[in-house]
Amino acid sequence: MDGMGRWTGGHGGSLLIDLSKAFDTVPHQMLVHELAAAGCGGSACEWFGSYLTGREQRVVQGQTGAPWTKVTKGVPQGSCLSPLLFNLYVRNLPACCTADTVQFADDITNSAADKDLDVVAQKLTTSFEQVRDFCRDHKLTINTEKTQLMIMKSASRKLPTDFQLSLDGTIIKPVSSVKILGVTIDQHLTLGEHIDKVVKKGNGLLGALGRASPYLTRQLLRTAYISLVRTHLEYCSALLQPAANTHLKRLDVVQKKAARIICDVPRTAHAAPLLESLNLEPLDTRRRAHISDLVEAILDKRCHPAFFDFFTVDNKGVVAAKITPRLRIGAKRFAVMGPTIYNEAHLSPGV
């Protein structure tokens, strides 16, 4: 894929870089300096300095305790300020990389694409070295043992069996799938493995729901299903829409099982009337509504600034994608299918 996420017909490589105890190793003095550089005024920096400093910790085992030691590093855990402070501290990291870099707190992903696999390897190696140099300057440590490499490709392409990266003396071999921010992505972008795990999780929770069913009312069982099971089925639902129907139907099966448990009927009972009586919409309907809402939020600029120019809108209000996919898989991307779903929901058939 290229920088716009379009499939180029070659190889797309992603390097998922793991930082060792990232939140615990941020030096307080350097953090306050970065806050000042980011635009915090003198009184604000003094407040943050007071918030961070003057802390002590020790280890106690039984009746024996180690001496108190001053804490000079780390953002306090459990506070909503912790991820904010860390993000401010490493805000310049993506600009230091020549490869495409996506960062969410301490999760760093470098991506590169080319028809030549050796070029992809070189780009990823260079980007890793750039991240490493940035981390060294900011007293952060990369854990190369937990850093992962995935090469995204079409199913017909074969990777050389000896393909690997050598990063700071550690050999990194490509994996077939990675889990990032709760979503399992496989090298063919099918989302099949992710849905496998979601279905397994959902079925396990349905077992608990079934055991509780004799003691709960139908309304409580419905609430439990929505809060404990459906949340897993719909996590990152906008990403799931491009998946194959055979995969998506497996999610529907979980909801149908839940309806039978809630209504206390045999496993062979037809699920459609049960779902209707419980006012449980089809998952596909909810996914499409969610995608439509996301497009609307982007058009209203109620989103990250990176999405402000994601779509175009003509004088009739028709939303269109800014990219034209070359392959069928590209037409299933959110940037392409999102406008179609939005137009179907908001425009009259004659437009």
TORVOGU-368434 format. One line per field, with one value per residue (C-alpha): residue number from 0; residue in one letter; chain; x, y negated, z. Coordinates in steps of 0.02 Angstrom, whole numbers, plus 50000, padded with zeros to 5 digits. Each point is the difference from the previous one (the first is absolute). Layout:
N
kepa <- NUM; ... $
nuke <- a; ... $
tise <- A; ... $
px <- X; ... $
py <- Y; ... $
pz <- Z; ... $
This chain:
351
kepa <- 0; 1; 2; 3; 4; 5; 6; 7; 8; 9; 10; 11; 12; 13; 14; 15; 16; 17; 18; 19; 20; 21; 22; 23; 24; 25; 26; 27; 28; 29; 30; 31; 32; 33; 34; 35; 36; 37; 38; 39; 40; 41; 42; 43; 44; 45; 46; 47; 48; 49; 50; 51; 52; 53; 54; 55; 56; 57; 58; 59; 60; 61; 62; 63; 64; 65; 66; 67; 68; 69; 70; 71; 72; 73; 74; 75; 76; 77; 78; 79; 80; 81; 82; 83; 84; 85; 86; 87; 88; 89; 90; 91; 92; 93; 94; 95; 96; 97; 98; 99; 100; 101; 102; 103; 104; 105; 106; 107; 108; 109; 110; 111; 112; 113; 114; 115; 116; 117; 118; 119; 120; 121; 122; 123; 124; 125; 126; 127; 128; 129; 130; 131; 132; 133; 134; 135; 136; 137; 138; 139; 140; 141; 142; 143; 144; 145; 146; 147; 148; 149; 150; 151; 152; 153; 154; 155; 156; 157; 158; 159; 160; 161; 162; 163; 164; 165; 166; 167; 168; 169; 170; 171; 172; 173; 174; 175; 176; 177; 178; 179; 180; 181; 182; 183; 184; 185; 186; 187; 188; 189; 190; 191; 192; 193; 194; 195; 196; 197; 198; 199; 200; 201; 202; 203; 204; 205; 206; 207; 208; 209; 210; 211; 212; 213; 214; 215; 216; 217; 218; 219; 220; 221; 222; 223; 224; 225; 226; 227; 228; 229; 230; 231; 232; 233; 234; 235; 236; 237; 238; 239; 240; 241; 242; 243; 244; 245; 246; 247; 248; 249; 250; 251; 252; 253; 254; 255; 256; 257; 258; 259; 260; 261; 262; 263; 264; 265; 266; 267; 268; 269; 270; 271; 272; 273; 274; 275; 276; 277; 278; 279; 280; 281; 282; 283; 284; 285; 286; 287; 288; 289; 290; 291; 292; 293; 294; 295; 296; 297; 298; 299; 300; 301; 302; 303; 304; 305; 306; 307; 308; 309; 310; 311; 312; 313; 314; 315; 316; 317; 318; 319; 320; 321; 322; 323; 324; 325; 326; 327; 328; 329; 330; 331; 332; 333; 334; 335; 336; 337; 338; 339; 340; 341; 342; 343; 344; 345; 346; 347; 348; 349; 350 $
nuke <- m; d; g; m; g; r; w; t; g; g; h; g; g; s; l; l; i; d; l; s; k; a; f; d; t; v; p; h; q; m; l; v; h; e; l; a; a; a; g; c; g; g; s; a; c; e; w; f; g; s; y; l; t; g; r; e; q; r; v; v; q; g; q; t; g; a; p; w; t; k; v; t; k; g; v; p; q; g; s; c; l; s; p; l; l; f; n; l; y; v; r; n; l; p; a; c; c; t; a; d; t; v; q; f; a; d; d; i; t; n; s; a; a; d; k; d; l; d; v; v; a; q; k; l; t; t; s; f; e; q; v; r; d; f; c; r; d; h; k; l; t; i; n; t; e; k; t; q; l; m; i; m; k; s; a; s; r; k; l; p; t; d; f; q; l; s; l; d; g; t; i; i; k; p; v; s; s; v; k; i; l; g; v; t; i; d; q; h; l; t; l; g; e; h; i; d; k; v; v; k; k; g; n; g; l; l; g; a; l; g; r; a; s; p; y; l; t; r; q; l; l; r; t; a; y; i; s; l; v; r; t; h; l; e; y; c; s; a; l; l; q; p; a; a; n; t; h; l; k; r; l; d; v; v; q; k; k; a; a; r; i; i; c; d; v; p; r; t; a; h; a; a; p; l; l; e; s; l; n; l; e; p; l; d; t; r; r; r; a; h; i; s; d; l; v; e; a; i; l; d; k; r; c; h; p; a; f; f; d; f; f; t; v; d; n; k; g; v; v; a; a; k; i; t; p; r; l; r; i; g; a; k; r; f; a; v; m; g; p; t; i; y; n; e; a; h; l; s; p; g; v $
tise <- A; A; A; A; A; A; A; A; A; A; A; A; A; A; A; A; A; A; A; A; A; A; A; A; A; A; A; A; A; A; A; A; A; A; A; A; A; A; A; A; A; A; A; A; A; A; A; A; A; A; A; A; A; A; A; A; A; A; A; A; A; A; A; A; A; A; A; A; A; A; A; A; A; A; A; A; A; A; A; A; A; A; A; A; A; A; A; A; A; A; A; A; A; A; A; A; A; A; A; A; A; A; A; A; A; A; A; A; A; A; A; A; A; A; A; A; A; A; A; A; A; A; A; A; A; A; A; A; A; A; A; A; A; A; A; A; A; A; A; A; A; A; A; A; A; A; A; A; A; A; A; A; A; A; A; A; A; A; A; A; A; A; A; A; A; A; A; A; A; A; A; A; A; A; A; A; A; A; A; A; A; A; A; A; A; A; A; A; A; A; A; A; A; A; A; A; A; A; A; A; A; A; A; A; A; A; A; A; A; A; A; A; A; A; A; A; A; A; A; A; A; A; A; A; A; A; A; A; A; A; A; A; A; A; A; A; A; A; A; A; A; A; A; A; A; A; A; A; A; A; A; A; A; A; A; A; A; A; A; A; A; A; A; A; A; A; A; A; A; A; A; A; A; A; A; A; A; A; A; A; A; A; A; A; A; A; A; A; A; A; A; A; A; A; A; A; A; A; A; A; A; A; A; A; A; A; A; A; A; A; A; A; A; A; A; A; A; A; A; A; A; A; A; A; A; A; A; A; A; A; A; A; A; A; A; A; A; A; A; A; A; A; A; A; A; A; A; A; A; A; A $
px <- 50000; 50054; 49988; 49814; 49969; 49972; 50054; 50144; 50010; 50166; 50040; 49946; 50106; 49958; 50117; 49913; 50126; 49985; 50065; 50059; 49898; 49975; 49890; 50120; 50160; 49956; 50123; 49905; 50120; 49997; 49811; 49979; 50120; 49894; 49843; 50079; 50053; 49821; 49935; 49960; 50024; 50111; 49864; 49935; 50175; 50023; 49835; 50050; 50171; 49917; 49883; 50144; 50135; 50010; 49944; 50082; 49981; 50064; 49974; 49929; 50004; 49917; 50066; 50155; 50003; 50133; 50054; 49893; 50069; 49958; 49905; 50077; 49926; 49831; 49827; 49886; 49894; 49811; 49980; 49920; 50153; 50119; 49964; 49984; 50171; 50080; 49924; 50067; 50170; 50015; 49897; 50147; 50038; 49901; 50087; 50168; 49956; 50012; 49877; 49815; 49981; 49841; 50012; 49874; 50081; 50142; 49939; 50109; 49975; 50114; 49937; 50080; 49951; 50087; 49995; 50176; 49999; 50182; 49952; 49862; 50127; 50121; 49865; 49941; 50178; 50035; 49839; 50040; 50170; 49917; 49878; 50143; 50100; 49849; 49969; 50182; 49993; 49843; 50064; 49877; 50045; 49940; 49968; 50056; 49953; 49816; 50008; 49898; 50012; 49859; 50005; 49829; 49977; 49878; 49971; 50083; 50167; 50127; 50126; 50178; 50022; 50159; 49926; 50037; 50059; 50151; 49963; 50133; 50064; 49829; 49928; 49818; 49905; 49832; 49842; 49836; 49895; 50018; 49884; 49997; 49881; 49888; 49986; 50088; 50063; 50061; 50122; 49862; 49886; 49854; 49957; 49958; 50113; 49931; 49822; 50050; 50060; 49847; 49882; 50095; 49991; 49816; 49955; 50092; 49902; 49838; 50040; 50003; 49841; 49914; 50050; 49930; 49838; 49897; 50033; 49977; 49852; 49993; 50037; 50154; 50062; 49978; 50097; 50137; 50014; 50013; 50130; 50105; 49986; 49944; 50136; 50127; 49905; 49997; 50173; 50076; 49847; 50046; 50154; 49898; 49885; 50125; 50016; 49926; 49816; 50045; 50101; 49869; 49860; 50093; 49975; 49815; 49994; 50063; 49859; 49871; 50063; 49983; 49820; 49956; 50082; 49911; 49830; 50031; 49956; 50081; 50157; 49901; 49876; 49995; 50099; 49923; 49839; 50099; 50119; 49853; 49910; 50160; 50027; 50174; 50044; 50104; 50185; 50020; 49869; 50090; 50169; 49936; 49918; 50164; 50098; 49873; 50019; 50189; 49989; 49882; 50119; 50143; 49896; 49957; 50183; 49957; 50154; 50188; 50067; 50083; 49825; 49941; 50034; 49957; 49848; 49929; 49821; 49917; 49862; 49866; 50073; 50069; 50153; 50141; 50168; 50158; 50085; 49957; 50042; 50090; 49953; 49839; 50072; 50030; 49815; 49961; 50103; 49912; 50060; 49909; 49849; 49965; 49932; 49892; 49921; 49976; 49917; 49882; 49946; 49984; 49957; 49837; 50007; 49985; 50159 $
py <- 50000; 49822; 49851; 49982; 50181; 50054; 50173; 49989; 50183; 50022; 50026; 49896; 50019; 49945; 49996; 49995; 49928; 50040; 49881; 50070; 49927; 49841; 49909; 50041; 49935; 49821; 49883; 49864; 49858; 50043; 50015; 49826; 49933; 50080; 49925; 49828; 50031; 50052; 49832; 50023; 49838; 49978; 50025; 50155; 50076; 49963; 50087; 50154; 49998; 49999; 50140; 50110; 49967; 50033; 50180; 50147; 50188; 50157; 50187; 50087; 50188; 50059; 49893; 49947; 49845; 49927; 49819; 49865; 49949; 49841; 50026; 49896; 50091; 50054; 49926; 50051; 50150; 49997; 49817; 49932; 49886; 50145; 50038; 49814; 49962; 50147; 49949; 49824; 50070; 50103; 49886; 49972; 50184; 50024; 49849; 50083; 50150; 50008; 50147; 49980; 49999; 50024; 49975; 50028; 49963; 50127; 50105; 49953; 50073; 49963; 50048; 50006; 50069; 50046; 50133; 50049; 50088; 49951; 49816; 50026; 50080; 49855; 49870; 50087; 50021; 49815; 49949; 50111; 49918; 49830; 50051; 50074; 49839; 49898; 50116; 49992; 49810; 50008; 50136; 50130; 50181; 50109; 50182; 50083; 50171; 49950; 49897; 50083; 50001; 50038; 50000; 49970; 50078; 50089; 50184; 50051; 49919; 50101; 49928; 50067; 50122; 49912; 49824; 49908; 49836; 49975; 49858; 49958; 50178; 50078; 50105; 49956; 50125; 49958; 50061; 50043; 49889; 49865; 49928; 49812; 49899; 50151; 50047; 50151; 49960; 50140; 49984; 50015; 49873; 50122; 49967; 50185; 50034; 49849; 50059; 50177; 49929; 49889; 50146; 50109; 49862; 49971; 50184; 50011; 49853; 50077; 50152; 49888; 49915; 50169; 50052; 49837; 50009; 50093; 49858; 49845; 49921; 49989; 49813; 50026; 50139; 49884; 49863; 50123; 50058; 49822; 49946; 50158; 50087; 49881; 49875; 50130; 50037; 49815; 49946; 49901; 50047; 49879; 50106; 50159; 49946; 50048; 50178; 50145; 50037; 50175; 49922; 49868; 50130; 50086; 49844; 50006; 50181; 49942; 49873; 50131; 50117; 49859; 49968; 50183; 49996; 49839; 50064; 50174; 50096; 50153; 49982; 50044; 49856; 49873; 49847; 49861; 49977; 50012; 49862; 49892; 50026; 49954; 49847; 50060; 49930; 50103; 49970; 49949; 49864; 49933; 50007; 49901; 49872; 49982; 49973; 49871; 49910; 50001; 49922; 49867; 49961; 49981; 49884; 49896; 50002; 50083; 50111; 49999; 49866; 50137; 50046; 49824; 50021; 50184; 49976; 49879; 49936; 49933; 49868; 50135; 50062; 50160; 50058; 50080; 50080; 49909; 50160; 50123; 50181; 50102; 50168; 50072; 50011; 49812; 49966; 50074; 49872; 49878; 49853; 50073; 50092; 49871; 49868; 50132; 50055; 49818; 49950; 50149; 49948; 49812; 49967; 50034; 50134; 49871; 49907 $
pz <- 50000; 49970; 50117; 49963; 50044; 49818; 49950; 49878; 49952; 50091; 50182; 50148; 50155; 50176; 50148; 50169; 50121; 50185; 50132; 50166; 50145; 49900; 50126; 50142; 49920; 49951; 50090; 50092; 49957; 49814; 50004; 50075; 49869; 49862; 50075; 49992; 49820; 49959; 50059; 50185; 50096; 50152; 50129; 49910; 49993; 50185; 50037; 49899; 50083; 50170; 49946; 49942; 50129; 50186; 49981; 50087; 49993; 50085; 50002; 50154; 50027; 50159; 50141; 49905; 49892; 49887; 50026; 49917; 49830; 49904; 49838; 49861; 49852; 49937; 49981; 50145; 49952; 50017; 49959; 49842; 49988; 49975; 49815; 49964; 50075; 49911; 49832; 50023; 50044; 49840; 49885; 49881; 49974; 49836; 49923; 50029; 49891; 49812; 49996; 50035; 50188; 50101; 50187; 50139; 50167; 50013; 49852; 49851; 49826; 49852; 49827; 49829; 49830; 49839; 49865; 50053; 50169; 50031; 49984; 50128; 50117; 49979; 50031; 50157; 50064; 49972; 50086; 50148; 50018; 49996; 50137; 50100; 49990; 50054; 50147; 50054; 50000; 50107; 50118; 49937; 49961; 49857; 50038; 49838; 50069; 49996; 49841; 49862; 49811; 49880; 49810; 49923; 49830; 49886; 50038; 49837; 50043; 50097; 50121; 49994; 50143; 50055; 50003; 50162; 50072; 50113; 50121; 50128; 49995; 50019; 49859; 49963; 49894; 49921; 50086; 49915; 50113; 50133; 50131; 50009; 50108; 50022; 49816; 49926; 49825; 49887; 49857; 49869; 50085; 50007; 50185; 50009; 50149; 50093; 49975; 50055; 50165; 50022; 49967; 50124; 50130; 49966; 50015; 50164; 50069; 49937; 50107; 50153; 49942; 49982; 50176; 50069; 49901; 50134; 50123; 49892; 49913; 49812; 50007; 50109; 49885; 49851; 50089; 50048; 49819; 49933; 50127; 50014; 49830; 49864; 50047; 49943; 49840; 49956; 50054; 49855; 49897; 49860; 49968; 49992; 49858; 49862; 50068; 49902; 50031; 50056; 50143; 50045; 50006; 50141; 50105; 49960; 50061; 50171; 50011; 49948; 50136; 50125; 49947; 50031; 50172; 50048; 49942; 50075; 49842; 49919; 49896; 49844; 50020; 49860; 50057; 49892; 50102; 50161; 49947; 49949; 50166; 50093; 49889; 49952; 49829; 49879; 50025; 49818; 50021; 50153; 49911; 49853; 50115; 50095; 49838; 49944; 50167; 49981; 49827; 50066; 50143; 49875; 49890; 50154; 50052; 50165; 49983; 49996; 49881; 49895; 49936; 49957; 49813; 49989; 49885; 49872; 49994; 49842; 49988; 50017; 50163; 49926; 50095; 49901; 50038; 49949; 49942; 49863; 50045; 49870; 50074; 50069; 50175; 49995; 49969; 50171; 50094; 50116; 49895; 49849; 50068; 50136; 49879; 49912; 50164; 50054; 49836; 50009; 50174; 49975; 49818; 49910; 49864; 49862; 50046 $
